C-alpha cells in the first residue's frame, strides 16, 4: 500500500517489519522511491533519479529484487483459481509457483541439477539483458 493510504494499524505493522525484516522494509522503500520517480513530471529530473535508483538497487543487498513481479504472479494465481476453499492449498500453489522447486513428473524429461542451474543462469542473463535495454531506452528519451 502507498504510505499515504496506510491506517494507523498498518503503520504499526510497517514499523514491526522495519525492525524484524529489514530486507522487506528496504524493498518497500525502494518500491516507494520508484513510484515517486514514475510520477515525476520533469523528464530530466526523473531520468537522474531513476539512474540513482538503479545504482541503489544494485547495492541494496537484496539478491533478487522482484517483489512487484512476485506480487503480480500471486494476484494472477488467485484470479485464475477464482478463489480457494482452503488457504493452505492457495499458499502451497503460491510457494510452488514462486519458488525454484521442480516437481518430477513420470514420462517427462528431468534435467539434472547442473542443467537446471545452467538454465537459470541463462534466464537471468536474458533478464539482465532485457533490463539493460530498458535502461538504454529510458536514457534515449
Contact map, one row per residue, 1 for C-alpha under 8 A:
111011000000000000000000000000000000000000000000000000000000000000000000000000000000000000000000000000000000000000000000000000000000000000000
111111000000000000000000000000010000000000000000000000000000000000000000000000000000000000000000000000000000000000000000000000000000000000000
111111000000000000000000000000000000000000000000000000000000000000000000000000000000000000000000000000000000000000000000000000000000000000000
011111000000000000000000000000000000000000000000000000000000000000000000000000000000000000000000000000000000000000000000000000000000000000000
111111100000000000000000000000000000000000000000000000000000000000000000000000000000000000000000000000000000000000000000000000000000000000000
111111111110000000000000000000000000000000000000000000000000000000000000000000000000000000000000000000000000000000000000000000000000000000000
000011111110000000000000000000000000000000000000000000000000000000000000000000000000000000000000000000000000000000000000000000000000000000000
000001111111000000000000000000000000000000000000000000000000000000000000000000000000000000000000000000000000000000000000000000000000000000000
000001111111100000000000000000000000000000000000000000000000000000000000000000000000000000000000000000000000000000000000000000000000000000000
000001111111110000000000000000000000000000000000000000000000000000000000000000000000000000000000000000000000000000000000000000000000000000000
000001111111111000000000000000000000000000000000000000000000000000000000000000000000000000000000000000000000000000000000000000000000000000000
000000011111111100000000000000000000000000000000000000000000000000000000000000000000000000000000000000000000000000000000000000000000000000000
000000001111111110000000000000000000000000000000000000000000000000000000000000000000000000000000000000000000000000000000000000000000000000000
000000000111111111000000100000000000000000000000000000000000000000000000000000000000000000000000000000000000000000000000000000000000000000000
000000000011111111100000000000000000000000000000000000000000000000000000000000000000000000000000000000000000000000000000000000000000000000000
000000000001111111111000000000000000000000000000000000000000000000000000000000000000000000000000000000000000000000000000000000000000000000000
000000000000111111111101100000000000000000000000000000000000000000000000000000000000000000000000000000000000000000000000000000000000000000000
000000000000011111111101100000000000000000000000000000000000000000000000000000000000000000000000000000000000000000000000000000000000000000000
000000000000001111111100000000000000000000000000000000000000000000000000000000000000000000000000000000000000000000000000000000000000000000000
000000000000000111111100000000000000000000000000000000000000000000000000000000000000000000000000000000000000000000000000000000000000000000000
000000000000000111111111100000000000000000000000000000000000000000000000000000000000000000000000000000000000000000000000000000000000000000000
000000000000000011111111110000000000000000000000000000000000000000000000000000000000000000000000000000000000000000000000000000000000000000000
000000000000000000001111111000000000000000000000000000000000110000000000000000000000000000000000000000000000000000000000000000000000000000000
000000000000000011001111111100000000000000000000000000000000000000000000000000000000000000000000000000000000000000000000000000000000000000000
000000000000010011001111111110000000000000000000000000000000000000000000000000000000000000000000000000000000000000000000000000000000000000000
000000000000000000000111111111000000000000000000000000000001000000000000000000000000000000000000000000000000000000000000000000000000000000000
000000000000000000000011111111100000000000000000000000000000010010100000000000000000000000000000000000000000000000000000000000000000000000000
000000000000000000000001111111110000000000000000000000000000000000000000000000000000000000000000000000000000000000000000000000000000000000000
000000000000000000000000111111111000000000000000000000000000000000000000000000000000000000000000000000000000000000000000000000000000000000000
000000000000000000000000011111111100000000000000000010001000000000000000000000000000000000000000000000000000000000000000000000000000000000000
000000000000000000000000001111111110000000000000000000000000000000000000000000000000000000000000000000000000000000000000000000000000000000000
010000000000000000000000000111111111000000000000000000000000000000000000000000000000000000000000000000000000000000000000000000000000000000000
000000000000000000000000000011111111100000000000000010000000000000000000000000000000000000000000000000000000000000000000000000000000000000000
000000000000000000000000000001111111110000000000010010000000000000000000000000000000000000000000000000000000000000000000000000000000000000000
000000000000000000000000000000111111111000000000000000000000000000000000000000000000000000000000000000000000000000000000000000000000000000000
000000000000000000000000000000011111111100000000000000000000000000000000000000000000000000000000000000000000000000000000000000000000000000000
000000000000000000000000000000001111111100000100110000000000000000000000000000000000000000000000000000000000000000000000000000000000000000000
000000000000000000000000000000000111111100000100000000000000000000000000000000000000000000000000000000000000000000000000000000000000000000000
000000000000000000000000000000000011111110000000000000000000000000000000000000000000000000000000000000000000000000000000000000000000000000000
000000000000000000000000000000000001111111101100000000000000000000000000000000000000000000000000000000000000000000000000000000000000000000000
000000000000000000000000000000000000001111100100000000000000000000000000000000000000000000000000000000000000000000000000000000000000000000000
000000000000000000000000000000000000000111111100000000000000000000000000000000000000000000000000000000000000000000000000000000000000000000000
000000000000000000000000000000000000000111111110000000000000000000000000000000000000000000000000000000000000000000000000000000000000000000000
000000000000000000000000000000000000000001111111000000000000000000000000000000000000000000000000000000000000000000000000000000000000000000000
000000000000000000000000000000000000000101111111100000000000000000000000000000000000000000000000000000000000000000000000000000000000000000000
000000000000000000000000000000000000110111111111110000000000000000000000000000000000000000000000000000000000000000000000000000000000000000000
000000000000000000000000000000000000000000111111111000000000000000000000000000000000000000000000000000000000000000000000000000000000000001100
000000000000000000000000000000000000000000011111111100000000000000000000000000000000000000000000000000000000000000000000000000000000000000000
000000000000000000000000000000000000100000001111111110000000000000000000000000000000000000000000000000000000000000000000000000000000000000000
000000000000000000000000000000000100100000000111111111000000000000000000000000000000000000000000000000000000000000000000000000000000000000000
000000000000000000000000000000000000000000000011111111100000000000000000000000000000000000000000000000000000000000000000000000000000000000000
000000000000000000000000000000000000000000000001111111110000000000000000000000000000000000000000000000000000000000000000000000000000000000000
000000000000000000000000000001001100000000000000111111111000000000000000000000000000000000000000000000000000000000000000000000000000000000000
000000000000000000000000000000000000000000000000011111111100000000000000000000000000000000000000000000000000000000000000000000000000000000000
000000000000000000000000000000000000000000000000001111111110000000000000000000000000000000000000000000000000000000000000000000000000000000000
000000000000000000000000000000000000000000000000000111111111000000000000000000000000000000000000000000000000000000000000000000000000000000000
000000000000000000000000000001000000000000000000000011111111010010000000000000000000000000000000000000000000000000000000000000000000000000000
000000000000000000000000000000000000000000000000000001111111100000000000000000000000000000000000000000000000000000000000000000000000000000000
000000000000000000000000000000000000000000000000000000111111110000000000000000000000000000000000000000000000000000000000000000000000000000000
000000000000000000000000010000000000000000000000000000011111110000000000000000000000000000000000000000000000000000000000000000000000000000000
000000000000000000000010000000000000000000000000000000000111111000000000000000000000000000000000000000000000000000000000000000000000000000000
000000000000000000000010001000000000000000000000000000001011111110000000000000000000000000000000000000000000000000000000000000000000000000000
000000000000000000000000000000000000000000000000000000000000111110000000000000000000000000000000000000000000000000000000000000000000000000000
000000000000000000000000000000000000000000000000000000000000011111000000000000000000000000000000000000000000000000000000000000000000000000000
000000000000000000000000001000000000000000000000000000001000011111100000000000000000000000000000000000000000000000000000000000000000000000000
000000000000000000000000000000000000000000000000000000000000000111111100000000000000000000000000000000000000000000000000000000000000000000000
000000000000000000000000001000000000000000000000000000000000000011111110000000000000000000000000000000000000000000000000000000000000000000000
000000000000000000000000000000000000000000000000000000000000000001111111000000000000000000000000000000000000000000000000000000000000000000000
000000000000000000000000000000000000000000000000000000000000000001111111100000000000000000000000000000000000000000000000000000000000000000000
000000000000000000000000000000000000000000000000000000000000000001111111110000000000000000000000010000000000000000000000000000000000000000000
000000000000000000000000000000000000000000000000000000000000000000111111111000000000000000000000000000000000000000000000000000000000000000000
000000000000000000000000000000000000000000000000000000000000000000011111111100000000000000000000000000000000000000000000000000000000000000000
000000000000000000000000000000000000000000000000000000000000000000001111111110000000000000000000010000000000000000000000000000000000000000000
000000000000000000000000000000000000000000000000000000000000000000000111111111000000000000000100000000000000000000000000000000000000000000000
000000000000000000000000000000000000000000000000000000000000000000000011111111100000000000000000000000000000000000000000000000000000000000000
000000000000000000000000000000000000000000000000000000000000000000000001111111110000000000000000000000000000000000000000000000000000000000000
000000000000000000000000000000000000000000000000000000000000000000000000111111111000000000000100000000000000000000000000000000000000000000000
000000000000000000000000000000000000000000000000000000000000000000000000011111111111000001000000000000000000000000000000000000000000000000000
000000000000000000000000000000000000000000000000000000000000000000000000001111111110000000000000000000000000000000000000000000000000000000000
000000000000000000000000000000000000000000000000000000000000000000000000000111111100000000000000000000000000000000000000000000000000000000000
000000000000000000000000000000000000000000000000000000000000000000000000000011111111000000000000000000000000000000000000000000000000000000000
000000000000000000000000000000000000000000000000000000000000000000000000000001111111000000000000000000000000000000000000000000000000000000000
000000000000000000000000000000000000000000000000000000000000000000000000000001101111100000000000000000000000000000000000000000000000000000000
000000000000000000000000000000000000000000000000000000000000000000000000000001001111111011000000000000000000000000000000000000000000000000000
000000000000000000000000000000000000000000000000000000000000000000000000000000000011111000000000000000000000000000000000000000000000000000000
000000000000000000000000000000000000000000000000000000000000000000000000000000000001111111000000000000000000000000000000000000000000000000000
000000000000000000000000000000000000000000000000000000000000000000000000000000000001111111100000000000000000000000000000000000000000000000000
000000000000000000000000000000000000000000000000000000000000000000000000000000000000011111110000000000000000000000000000000000000000000000000
000000000000000000000000000000000000000000000000000000000000000000000000000000000001011111111000000000000000000000000000000000000000000000000
000000000000000000000000000000000000000000000000000000000000000000000000000001000001011111111100000000000000000000000000000000000000000000000
000000000000000000000000000000000000000000000000000000000000000000000000000000000000001111111110000000000000000000000000000000000000000000000
000000000000000000000000000000000000000000000000000000000000000000000000000000000000000111111111000000000000000000000000000000000000000000000
000000000000000000000000000000000000000000000000000000000000000000000000000000000000000011111111100000000000000000000000000000000000000000000
000000000000000000000000000000000000000000000000000000000000000000000000010010000000000001111111110000000000000000000000000000000000000000000
000000000000000000000000000000000000000000000000000000000000000000000000000000000000000000111111111000000000000000000000000000000000000000000
000000000000000000000000000000000000000000000000000000000000000000000000000000000000000000011111111110000000000000000000000000000000000000000
000000000000000000000000000000000000000000000000000000000000000000000000000000000000000000001111111100000000000000000000000000000000000000000
000000000000000000000000000000000000000000000000000000000000000000000100100000000000000000000111111100000000000000000000000000000000000000000
000000000000000000000000000000000000000000000000000000000000000000000000000000000000000000000011111110000000000000000000000000000000000000000
000000000000000000000000000000000000000000000000000000000000000000000000000000000000000000000001111111000000000000000000000000000000000000000
000000000000000000000000000000000000000000000000000000000000000000000000000000000000000000000001001111100000000000000000000000000000000000000
000000000000000000000000000000000000000000000000000000000000000000000000000000000000000000000000000111110000000000000000000000000000000000000
000000000000000000000000000000000000000000000000000000000000000000000000000000000000000000000000000011111000000000000000000000000000000000000
000000000000000000000000000000000000000000000000000000000000000000000000000000000000000000000000000001111101010000000000000000000000000000000
000000000000000000000000000000000000000000000000000000000000000000000000000000000000000000000000000000111111010000000000000000000000000000000
000000000000000000000000000000000000000000000000000000000000000000000000000000000000000000000000000000011111000000000000000000000000000000000
000000000000000000000000000000000000000000000000000000000000000000000000000000000000000000000000000000001111100000000000000000000000000000000
000000000000000000000000000000000000000000000000000000000000000000000000000000000000000000000000000000011111110000000000000000000000000000000
000000000000000000000000000000000000000000000000000000000000000000000000000000000000000000000000000000000011111000000000000000000000000000000
000000000000000000000000000000000000000000000000000000000000000000000000000000000000000000000000000000011001111100000000000000000000000000000
000000000000000000000000000000000000000000000000000000000000000000000000000000000000000000000000000000000000111111110000000000000000000000000
000000000000000000000000000000000000000000000000000000000000000000000000000000000000000000000000000000000000011111110000000000000000000000000
000000000000000000000000000000000000000000000000000000000000000000000000000000000000000000000000000000000000001111111000000000000000000000000
000000000000000000000000000000000000000000000000000000000000000000000000000000000000000000000000000000000000001111111100000000000000000000000
000000000000000000000000000000000000000000000000000000000000000000000000000000000000000000000000000000000000001111111110000000000000000000000
000000000000000000000000000000000000000000000000000000000000000000000000000000000000000000000000000000000000001111111111000000000000000000000
000000000000000000000000000000000000000000000000000000000000000000000000000000000000000000000000000000000000000011111111100000000000000000000
000000000000000000000000000000000000000000000000000000000000000000000000000000000000000000000000000000000000000001111111110000000000000000000
000000000000000000000000000000000000000000000000000000000000000000000000000000000000000000000000000000000000000000111111111000000000000000000
000000000000000000000000000000000000000000000000000000000000000000000000000000000000000000000000000000000000000000011111111100000000000000000
000000000000000000000000000000000000000000000000000000000000000000000000000000000000000000000000000000000000000000001111111110000000000000000
000000000000000000000000000000000000000000000000000000000000000000000000000000000000000000000000000000000000000000000111111111000000000000000
000000000000000000000000000000000000000000000000000000000000000000000000000000000000000000000000000000000000000000000011111111100000000000000
000000000000000000000000000000000000000000000000000000000000000000000000000000000000000000000000000000000000000000000001111111110000000000000
000000000000000000000000000000000000000000000000000000000000000000000000000000000000000000000000000000000000000000000000111111111000000000000
000000000000000000000000000000000000000000000000000000000000000000000000000000000000000000000000000000000000000000000000011111111100000000000
000000000000000000000000000000000000000000000000000000000000000000000000000000000000000000000000000000000000000000000000001111111110000000000
000000000000000000000000000000000000000000000000000000000000000000000000000000000000000000000000000000000000000000000000000111111111000000000
000000000000000000000000000000000000000000000000000000000000000000000000000000000000000000000000000000000000000000000000000011111111100000000
000000000000000000000000000000000000000000000000000000000000000000000000000000000000000000000000000000000000000000000000000001111111110000000
000000000000000000000000000000000000000000000000000000000000000000000000000000000000000000000000000000000000000000000000000000111111111000000
000000000000000000000000000000000000000000000000000000000000000000000000000000000000000000000000000000000000000000000000000000011111111100000
000000000000000000000000000000000000000000000000000000000000000000000000000000000000000000000000000000000000000000000000000000001111111110000
000000000000000000000000000000000000000000000000000000000000000000000000000000000000000000000000000000000000000000000000000000000111111111000
000000000000000000000000000000000000000000000000000000000000000000000000000000000000000000000000000000000000000000000000000000000011111111100
000000000000000000000000000000000000000000000000000000000000000000000000000000000000000000000000000000000000000000000000000000000001111111110
000000000000000000000000000000000000000000000000000000000000000000000000000000000000000000000000000000000000000000000000000000000000111111111
000000000000000000000000000000000000000000000010000000000000000000000000000000000000000000000000000000000000000000000000000000000000011111111
000000000000000000000000000000000000000000000010000000000000000000000000000000000000000000000000000000000000000000000000000000000000001111111
000000000000000000000000000000000000000000000000000000000000000000000000000000000000000000000000000000000000000000000000000000000000000111111
000000000000000000000000000000000000000000000000000000000000000000000000000000000000000000000000000000000000000000000000000000000000000011111
